[in-house]
């Protein structure tokens, strides 16, 4: 019977002791009874292994995900990876600084145009003020983001907008 099932004789005697397969009273095996019982045992063992391997795969996937998350946190701390919140905050700061520089340049341009004697002098004064503004904006690039930010309000801009 062991040869028929493709297993060793010791394995067949173990299965008999464990009650997985049954023996006749004359110590012989009936193939039509033993074969389905042995197949049932093998299939249940294979199902347990496959279930265990699925659990093991899930555990490995979860461990890998935790390791990846820890690496990302370390990269953020080491400044190798920049979070989107930091990028948005820096962009907002730079935009506010540019806006303030532009708002402060409007009264200067208005004063230089008002004080000009001719249209040509007025255009020259505006170009000069724009060059100063561009130089100030270029200096912002090299200075980096400020540690503390203060919005500057120009009273002449608000007064001229109201008037």
Secondary structure, DSSP 8 states (H G I E B T S, - for coil): -HHHHTS-HHHHHHHHHHTSS---TTS---HHHHHHHHHHHHHHHHHHHHHHHHHHHHHHHHHHHHHHHHHHHHHHHTTSS--HHHHHHHHHHHHHHHHHHHHHHHHHHHHHHHH-SSHHHHHHHHHHHHHHHHHHHHHHHHH-S-SS------HHHHHHHH-
